[in-house]
Amino acid sequence: MWQELVAMQITEVRELSDSELEKELTEQERALMNLRFRKATMQLTNTNELGNTRKTIARIKTVIRERAITASMASESPESLAQGE
């Protein structure tokens, strides 16, 4: 009935493009909400799915943040970095 959710490894997450990351984040958040409803109604048999989904969401958010930091570092000039600004 319910498909098993497999936690994505960080290497798999890093291979995704920015748009794919946003799409996957939305899907994982929906899956987490669904899992919470199933847990509340006692339909969830494998409670490990909750933790795996939360960890996958954290990995996706980490990669999004890493890319944002890298982009902001790249936009700064080397002179401002040398001066400590």
C-alpha positions, -999 to 999 in steps of 0.1 A, spaced: 0 0 0 25 26 11 58 28 -7 89 25 15 109 58 17 146 53 14 168 80 30 190 97 4 227 98 11 245 132 10 263 122 -22 230 116 -39 217 149 -27 248 168 -39 243 154 -74 209 172 -78 204 205 -94 189 235 -75 155 230 -90 156 193 -83 166 200 -47 136 223 -42 113 197 -58 128 169 -36 125 191 -5 88 196 -12 82 159 -18 100 149 14 81 175 35 49 161 21 60 126 29 69 136 64 35 151 69 19 119 56 40 97 79 30 118 109 -7 113 100 -1 76 96 16 74 130 -12 93 146 -38 69 132 -16 39 142 -12 29 105 26 33 105 44 1 111 80 12 104 87 42 125 122 44 112 107 61 81 101 92 102 137 96 111 150 88 77 127 114 61 137 140 86 174 133 80 169 135 42 152 169 46 181 180 67 206 168 41 187 187 14 186 219 34 223 215 42 232 213 5 210 243 -3 227 263 24 262 252 13 254 264 -23 241 297 -10 273 303 11 295 293 -19 277 317 -42 280 346 -17 317 338 -12 323 338 -50 306 371 -53 329 388 -28 360 403 -42 394 388 -32 405 422 -19 376 423 7 386 389 19 422 399 23 412 429 43 390 409 66 358 425 57 
